Structures are given as structure tokens and as C-alpha cells.
Amino acid sequence: MRPLGAFRSFLYGYAERVATPAISGGALTLDLSKANVFAVARNGDMTTLTISNVPIGAASFTLRLTTDGAVHAWTWPASVNWGSLGEPVLSTSGTQRDWISFVSINGGTTWDAFVSGLSF
């Protein structure tokens, strides 16, 4: 049997960086060269999502969406895979926050997405 320490992995130089991009004209751009956590106000429709500067190979990021209490259209690109449950129903009341995580192992060609939490 191996000691517990033999299984420990190390992350060198890892840091979470937060950016607050805004929806403009229905478009939202998440630039992975600037951050890996994005705090976005859902204060308008989002019909175009661009994920830019994706590293070669594996990448991941977290999206925190804060609603303004209104219902806004939210369209995900075809590259986002929600699995068998389909895309989530995002919060629409008050100023609640939804957390979504994205992971890609092919340089952003496809993203597996899952809800980390709804209605915080």
C-alpha cells in the first residue's frame, strides 16, 4: 500500500483570476488569457458567447452569473455540451447568482459544462 503522500499532485504557479466582462449588444466574450473566473451580470440577452485565447490542450473556467430579476434570453454555442440533463434553467428572480463550470481537453473545440450551483 502506498502512503497517502504518494498520490498528491502539485500545481505550480496556479492562481484564480477574476474578470467582470459585460454583455454588449447580445455578445459576451470570455478571454482566458485574462482570467479563469468570470463574474457576469445577466442584465440583457446574450446570443453570442465567445471564449477566446484558449490554451492548447486542457483548459477550464468558472462562470458566475448574477441575475437582475428579469428574464433574459441566454443562448449557448454548439461547442458547449451539457450532457444528458441538457442546459440548466438559470435563476430569474431577485439578484441570485448561478455558478457554472466549463472544462475542455481539446483546446476549446468542445466544452463540457455543468452547474456548480444555482440560486445563491
PyRosetta script that sets phi, psi and omega in degrees:
from pyrosetta import init, pose_from_sequence

init()
pose = pose_from_sequence("MRPLGAFRSFLYGYAERVATPAISGGALTLDLSKANVFAVARNGDMTTLTISNVPIGAASFTLRLTTDGAVHAWTWPASVNWGSLGEPVLSTSGTQRDWISFVSINGGTTWDAFVSGLSF")
pose.set_psi(1, 134.8)
pose.set_omega(1, 179.3)
pose.set_phi(2, -82.2)
pose.set_psi(2, 144.3)
pose.set_omega(2, 174.0)
pose.set_phi(3, -67.2)
pose.set_psi(3, 151.8)
pose.set_omega(3, -176.9)
pose.set_phi(4, -52.3)
pose.set_psi(4, -40.3)
pose.set_omega(4, -178.3)
pose.set_phi(5, -60.9)
pose.set_psi(5, -21.8)
pose.set_omega(5, -178.9)
pose.set_phi(6, -69.3)
pose.set_psi(6, -17.6)
pose.set_omega(6, -178.4)
pose.set_phi(7, -100.7)
pose.set_psi(7, -2.4)
pose.set_omega(7, -175.2)
pose.set_phi(8, -74.5)
pose.set_psi(8, 134.1)
pose.set_omega(8, 175.8)
pose.set_phi(9, -102.0)
pose.set_psi(9, 157.0)
pose.set_omega(9, 179.1)
pose.set_phi(10, -123.3)
pose.set_psi(10, 139.4)
pose.set_omega(10, 173.3)
pose.set_phi(11, -109.0)
pose.set_psi(11, 118.9)
pose.set_omega(11, -179.3)
pose.set_phi(12, -99.6)
pose.set_psi(12, 127.8)
pose.set_omega(12, 176.8)
pose.set_phi(13, 70.8)
pose.set_psi(13, 18.2)
pose.set_omega(13, -178.9)
pose.set_phi(14, -82.2)
pose.set_psi(14, 136.6)
pose.set_omega(14, 175.6)
pose.set_phi(15, -150.7)
pose.set_psi(15, 144.0)
pose.set_omega(15, 174.0)
pose.set_phi(16, -86.5)
pose.set_psi(16, 129.9)
pose.set_omega(16, 176.6)
pose.set_phi(17, -121.0)
pose.set_psi(17, 136.3)
pose.set_omega(17, -176.2)
pose.set_phi(18, -108.7)
pose.set_psi(18, 136.7)
pose.set_omega(18, 173.1)
pose.set_phi(19, -129.2)
pose.set_psi(19, 156.3)
pose.set_omega(19, -178.2)
pose.set_phi(20, -124.7)
pose.set_psi(20, 67.7)
pose.set_omega(20, 179.0)
pose.set_phi(21, -69.1)
pose.set_psi(21, 155.0)
pose.set_omega(21, -178.4)
pose.set_phi(22, -113.0)
pose.set_psi(22, 151.2)
pose.set_omega(22, 172.8)
pose.set_phi(23, -76.7)
pose.set_psi(23, 127.0)
pose.set_omega(23, -178.8)
pose.set_phi(24, -133.8)
pose.set_psi(24, 118.3)
pose.set_omega(24, -179.8)
pose.set_phi(25, 60.2)
pose.set_psi(25, 31.3)
pose.set_omega(25, -179.8)
pose.set_phi(26, 84.4)
pose.set_psi(26, -0.6)
pose.set_omega(26, -177.4)
pose.set_phi(27, -110.1)
pose.set_psi(27, 144.3)
pose.set_omega(27, 176.7)
pose.set_phi(28, -134.4)
pose.set_psi(28, 128.5)
pose.set_omega(28, 177.3)
pose.set_phi(29, -116.1)
pose.set_psi(29, 127.4)
pose.set_omega(29, 175.7)
pose.set_phi(30, -109.5)
pose.set_psi(30, 110.6)
pose.set_omega(30, -176.0)
pose.set_phi(31, -96.3)
pose.set_psi(31, 107.0)
pose.set_omega(31, -176.3)
pose.set_phi(32, -72.2)
pose.set_psi(32, -8.8)
pose.set_omega(32, 174.3)
pose.set_phi(33, -79.9)
pose.set_psi(33, -13.9)
pose.set_omega(33, -178.7)
pose.set_phi(34, -104.0)
pose.set_psi(34, -27.3)
pose.set_omega(34, -175.4)
pose.set_phi(35, -162.5)
pose.set_psi(35, 167.5)
pose.set_omega(35, 172.4)
pose.set_phi(36, -128.6)
pose.set_psi(36, 3.1)
pose.set_omega(36, 171.3)
pose.set_phi(37, -130.7)
pose.set_psi(37, 126.8)
pose.set_omega(37, -177.2)
pose.set_phi(38, -122.1)
pose.set_psi(38, 122.5)
pose.set_omega(38, 177.4)
pose.set_phi(39, -101.6)
pose.set_psi(39, 110.2)
pose.set_omega(39, -173.3)
pose.set_phi(40, -120.5)
pose.set_psi(40, 131.4)
pose.set_omega(40, 174.2)
pose.set_phi(41, -83.2)
pose.set_psi(41, 122.4)
pose.set_omega(41, 176.3)
pose.set_phi(42, -84.3)
pose.set_psi(42, 77.1)
pose.set_omega(42, -177.0)
pose.set_phi(43, -114.2)
pose.set_psi(43, 19.3)
pose.set_omega(43, 178.2)
pose.set_phi(44, -172.8)
pose.set_psi(44, 170.0)
pose.set_omega(44, 177.4)
pose.set_phi(45, -67.0)
pose.set_psi(45, 144.8)
pose.set_omega(45, 175.1)
pose.set_phi(46, -125.0)
pose.set_psi(46, 111.4)
pose.set_omega(46, -177.8)
pose.set_phi(47, -110.9)
pose.set_psi(47, -14.7)
pose.set_omega(47, 179.6)
pose.set_phi(48, -133.2)
pose.set_psi(48, 116.7)
pose.set_omega(48, 176.0)
pose.set_phi(49, -111.5)
pose.set_psi(49, 124.0)
pose.set_omega(49, 176.8)
pose.set_phi(50, -115.9)
pose.set_psi(50, 128.0)
pose.set_omega(50, 175.4)
pose.set_phi(51, -110.1)
pose.set_psi(51, 109.4)
pose.set_omega(51, -172.1)
pose.set_phi(52, -109.0)
pose.set_psi(52, 163.0)
pose.set_omega(52, 178.1)
pose.set_phi(53, 53.0)
pose.set_psi(53, 47.9)
pose.set_omega(53, 178.5)
pose.set_phi(54, -76.9)
pose.set_psi(54, 129.7)
pose.set_omega(54, 178.0)
pose.set_phi(55, -64.5)
pose.set_psi(55, 154.4)
pose.set_omega(55, 174.7)
pose.set_phi(56, -65.8)
pose.set_psi(56, 136.4)
pose.set_omega(56, 178.6)
pose.set_phi(57, 90.0)
pose.set_psi(57, -131.7)
pose.set_omega(57, -174.1)
pose.set_phi(58, -87.9)
pose.set_psi(58, 144.2)
pose.set_omega(58, 176.9)
pose.set_phi(59, -154.0)
pose.set_psi(59, 154.3)
pose.set_omega(59, 175.3)
pose.set_phi(60, -150.5)
pose.set_psi(60, 156.3)
pose.set_omega(60, 175.2)
pose.set_phi(61, -156.5)
pose.set_psi(61, 164.5)
pose.set_omega(61, 179.9)
pose.set_phi(62, -121.2)
pose.set_psi(62, 140.3)
pose.set_omega(62, -179.9)
pose.set_phi(63, -119.6)
pose.set_psi(63, 122.5)
pose.set_omega(63, 174.5)
pose.set_phi(64, -107.3)
pose.set_psi(64, 119.0)
pose.set_omega(64, -178.3)
pose.set_phi(65, -108.8)
pose.set_psi(65, 125.1)
pose.set_omega(65, 177.4)
pose.set_phi(66, -110.4)
pose.set_psi(66, 122.4)
pose.set_omega(66, -178.5)
pose.set_phi(67, -82.8)
pose.set_psi(67, 154.5)
pose.set_omega(67, 176.0)
pose.set_phi(68, -101.0)
pose.set_psi(68, 11.1)
pose.set_omega(68, 178.0)
pose.set_phi(69, 92.8)
pose.set_psi(69, -1.4)
pose.set_omega(69, 179.2)
pose.set_phi(70, -111.5)
pose.set_psi(70, 163.7)
pose.set_omega(70, 177.1)
pose.set_phi(71, -91.1)
pose.set_psi(71, 123.2)
pose.set_omega(71, 178.6)
pose.set_phi(72, -124.4)
pose.set_psi(72, 142.3)
pose.set_omega(72, 176.0)
pose.set_phi(73, -67.1)
pose.set_psi(73, 138.9)
pose.set_omega(73, -179.1)
pose.set_phi(74, -136.7)
pose.set_psi(74, 109.8)
pose.set_omega(74, -175.7)
pose.set_phi(75, -110.2)
pose.set_psi(75, 123.1)
pose.set_omega(75, -179.9)
pose.set_phi(76, -93.3)
pose.set_psi(76, 144.5)
pose.set_omega(76, 178.0)
pose.set_phi(77, -69.6)
pose.set_psi(77, 160.7)
pose.set_omega(77, -179.5)
pose.set_phi(78, -63.8)
pose.set_psi(78, -19.7)
pose.set_omega(78, -179.7)
pose.set_phi(79, -74.0)
pose.set_psi(79, -9.0)
pose.set_omega(79, 179.9)
pose.set_phi(80, -94.1)
pose.set_psi(80, 122.1)
pose.set_omega(80, -179.5)
pose.set_phi(81, -105.2)
pose.set_psi(81, 118.4)
pose.set_omega(81, -179.0)
pose.set_phi(82, -94.8)
pose.set_psi(82, 0.1)
pose.set_omega(82, -178.9)
pose.set_phi(83, 75.4)
pose.set_psi(83, -167.1)
pose.set_omega(83, -172.2)
pose.set_phi(84, -69.6)
pose.set_psi(84, -19.9)
pose.set_omega(84, -179.2)
pose.set_phi(85, -82.8)
pose.set_psi(85, -14.7)
pose.set_omega(85, -179.5)
pose.set_phi(86, 79.7)
pose.set_psi(86, 176.4)
pose.set_omega(86, -177.3)
pose.set_phi(87, -66.8)
pose.set_psi(87, 151.1)
pose.set_omega(87, -175.9)
pose.set_phi(88, -77.1)
pose.set_psi(88, 158.6)
pose.set_omega(88, 170.3)
pose.set_phi(89, -91.6)
pose.set_psi(89, 112.6)
pose.set_omega(89, -176.0)
pose.set_phi(90, -79.9)
pose.set_psi(90, 155.3)
pose.set_omega(90, 179.8)
pose.set_phi(91, -62.2)
pose.set_psi(91, 146.8)
pose.set_omega(91, 180.0)
pose.set_phi(92, -132.6)
pose.set_psi(92, -1.5)
pose.set_omega(92, -176.9)
pose.set_phi(93, -112.3)
pose.set_psi(93, 149.2)
pose.set_omega(93, 177.7)
pose.set_phi(94, 60.4)
pose.set_psi(94, -146.1)
pose.set_omega(94, 176.6)
pose.set_phi(95, -120.3)
pose.set_psi(95, 55.8)
pose.set_omega(95, -178.3)
pose.set_phi(96, -81.4)
pose.set_psi(96, 155.9)
pose.set_omega(96, -179.4)
pose.set_phi(97, -115.2)
pose.set_psi(97, 136.8)
pose.set_omega(97, 174.0)
pose.set_phi(98, -114.2)
pose.set_psi(98, 140.1)
pose.set_omega(98, -179.9)
pose.set_phi(99, -115.2)
pose.set_psi(99, 129.7)
pose.set_omega(99, -180.0)
pose.set_phi(100, -131.9)
pose.set_psi(100, 136.5)
pose.set_omega(100, 178.8)
pose.set_phi(101, -110.8)
pose.set_psi(101, 145.2)
pose.set_omega(101, -179.1)
pose.set_phi(102, -129.0)
pose.set_psi(102, 137.6)
pose.set_omega(102, 178.5)
pose.set_phi(103, -136.8)
pose.set_psi(103, 135.2)
pose.set_omega(103, 175.2)
pose.set_phi(104, -131.4)
pose.set_psi(104, 139.9)
pose.set_omega(104, 174.7)
pose.set_phi(105, -115.6)
pose.set_psi(105, 11.3)
pose.set_omega(105, -179.1)
pose.set_phi(106, -131.9)
pose.set_psi(106, 39.8)
pose.set_omega(106, 175.5)
pose.set_phi(107, 68.0)
pose.set_psi(107, 22.4)
pose.set_omega(107, 176.5)
pose.set_phi(108, 91.4)
pose.set_psi(108, 6.2)
pose.set_omega(108, 175.9)
pose.set_phi(109, -62.0)
pose.set_psi(109, -42.4)
pose.set_omega(109, 173.2)
pose.set_phi(110, -133.8)
pose.set_psi(110, 149.2)
pose.set_omega(110, 178.7)
pose.set_phi(111, -124.4)
pose.set_psi(111, 125.5)
pose.set_omega(111, 169.8)
pose.set_phi(112, -87.2)
pose.set_psi(112, 125.0)
pose.set_omega(112, -175.6)
pose.set_phi(113, -119.9)
pose.set_psi(113, 144.2)
pose.set_omega(113, 177.6)
pose.set_phi(114, -149.3)
pose.set_psi(114, 150.9)
pose.set_omega(114, -179.2)
pose.set_phi(115, -78.3)
pose.set_psi(115, 126.4)
pose.set_omega(115, 174.2)
pose.set_phi(116, -87.2)
pose.set_psi(116, -28.8)
pose.set_omega(116, 177.8)
pose.set_phi(117, 179.1)
pose.set_psi(117, 147.4)
pose.set_omega(117, 178.5)
pose.set_phi(118, -122.1)
pose.set_psi(118, 148.9)
pose.set_omega(118, 171.6)
pose.set_phi(119, 61.0)
pose.set_psi(119, 47.7)
pose.set_omega(119, 173.9)
pose.set_phi(120, -80.2)
pose.dump_pdb("model.pdb")
